[in-house]
Amino acid sequence: MSVANGSRALGLRAALWIALGWWIGGWALFAFVVAPAAFGRLPSTRIAGQLVGPVLAVLHLYGAVAGIVLAALAWALARRGAAVWLPLAMSALCLVSHFGVTAQIEAIRELVFGPGGSPEIALRFQHLHRASMAIYTAVGLGGYALVWVHARADAR
């Protein structure tokens, strides 16, 4: 391997690890610090939701882009299989959560917490919130799986 190719591969690996670290770090900070602090300290779940909603939106959109970037970096490093399809799947889940689940939550949020609420709307909100959390957890676990995939590839 030439020095130029070695430097290129080193740069690609560094970019991959930075993008993956930001993704996992942001995901963990939200799950273990931001959300618990908001829901544990603010006077109502409505206010906490108003705080965490925009943060979650940024995480979803970053995840959508990061998944594509990570797949492209893996491809450029001649990594195939899970190194490519897993971040693309995680990216797709971020988009589904943001434009599907979260959008539906936002559409009914005022009904749930306002005077026009009903048991049916509350049940729908709970279902959507559980779906959002399940997707969030799946993407987070996918991030840790990607660490293993790329650490294994780098160890070769």
C-alpha positions in Angstrom: 0.0 0.0 0.0 1.4 3.4 -1.0 1.7 6.2 1.5 -1.0 8.1 -0.3 -3.4 5.1 -0.2 -2.5 4.6 3.5 -3.2 8.3 4.3 -6.5 8.1 2.4 -7.6 5.0 4.3 -6.6 6.6 7.6 -8.6 9.7 6.8 -11.6 7.6 5.8 -11.4 5.6 9.0 -11.0 8.7 11.1 -14.0 10.3 9.4 -16.0 7.1 9.9 -15.2 6.9 13.6 -15.9 10.6 14.2 -19.4 10.3 12.5 -20.2 7.2 14.4 -19.0 8.6 17.7 -21.1 11.8 17.2 -24.1 9.6 16.4 -23.7 7.3 19.4 -22.7 10.1 21.7 -25.7 12.2 20.8 -28.0 9.3 21.1 -26.7 8.4 24.5 -26.7 12.0 25.8 -30.3 12.3 24.8 -31.4 9.0 26.3 -29.4 9.1 29.5 -29.3 12.9 30.3 -31.6 15.2 28.3 -34.8 13.2 28.3 -34.6 12.0 32.0 -33.6 15.5 33.1 -36.5 17.1 31.2 -39.1 14.7 32.3 -37.8 14.5 35.9 -37.3 18.2 36.5 -39.8 20.2 34.4 -43.2 20.9 35.9 -45.2 18.9 33.3 -44.7 16.2 30.7 -46.2 18.7 28.2 -43.3 21.2 28.8 -40.7 18.4 28.8 -42.1 17.1 25.5 -41.8 20.7 24.1 -38.1 20.7 25.1 -37.1 17.2 24.0 -39.0 17.3 20.7 -36.7 19.7 18.9 -33.6 17.9 20.3 -35.0 14.6 19.0 -35.7 16.2 15.6 -32.0 17.2 15.3 -30.9 13.7 16.3 -33.2 12.1 13.7 -32.0 14.4 10.9 -28.4 13.9 11.9 -29.0 10.2 12.0 -30.5 10.2 8.5 -27.4 11.9 7.1 -24.9 10.1 9.3 -26.2 6.7 8.1 -25.7 7.6 4.5 -22.2 9.1 5.2 -21.2 6.0 7.3 -22.4 3.6 4.5 -20.4 5.7 1.9 -17.3 5.7 4.1 -17.6 1.9 4.6 -18.0 1.4 0.9 -14.9 3.6 0.2 -13.0 1.5 2.7 -14.0 -1.7 0.7 -16.2 -2.8 3.6 -19.4 -4.6 2.6 -22.3 -6.4 4.3 -23.5 -4.9 7.6 -21.0 -2.1 7.4 -23.0 -0.7 4.5 -26.6 -1.9 4.9 -26.9 -1.4 8.7 -26.2 2.4 8.7 -28.6 2.7 5.7 -31.3 0.8 7.7 -30.6 3.1 10.7 -30.9 6.1 8.5 -34.2 4.9 7.1 -35.5 4.3 10.7 -34.5 7.9 11.6 -36.5 9.2 8.7 -39.5 7.0 9.5 -39.4 8.1 13.1 -39.0 11.8 12.2 -41.4 12.1 9.3 -43.8 9.4 10.4 -44.1 8.7 14.1 -42.9 12.1 15.5 -44.9 14.0 12.9 -48.0 12.1 14.1 -47.2 12.8 17.7 -46.8 16.5 17.1 -50.1 16.5 15.2 -52.0 15.3 18.2 -49.9 16.7 21.1 -52.2 19.6 21.8 -55.2 17.3 21.8 -53.6 15.0 24.3 -52.6 17.7 26.7 -55.3 20.2 26.0 -59.0 20.4 26.9 -60.1 18.6 23.7 -58.4 15.3 24.6 -60.1 12.0 24.7 -59.1 8.5 25.8 -58.8 7.4 22.2 -56.3 10.3 21.5 -54.4 9.5 24.6 -54.1 5.8 23.6 -52.9 6.8 20.1 -50.3 9.1 21.7 -49.1 6.3 24.0 -48.9 3.9 21.0 -46.9 6.4 18.9 -44.6 7.2 21.9 -43.9 3.5 22.3 -43.1 3.2 18.6 -40.8 6.2 18.8 -38.9 4.7 21.7 -38.7 1.3 20.0 -37.2 2.9 16.9 -34.8 5.0 19.0 -33.7 1.9 20.9 -33.2 0.0 17.6 -31.1 2.7 16.1 -29.0 3.0 19.3 -28.3 -0.7 19.4 -27.5 -0.5 15.7 -24.9 2.1 16.5 -23.2 -0.2 19.0 -23.4 -3.0 16.4 -21.6 -0.7 13.9 -18.8 -0.1 16.5 -18.3 -3.8 16.6 -18.4 -4.2 12.8 -15.9 -1.5 12.2 -13.6 -2.3 15.1 -13.4 -5.9 13.8 -12.6 -4.6 10.3 -10.0 -2.2 11.6 -8.4 -5.1 13.6 -7.7 -7.0 10.5 
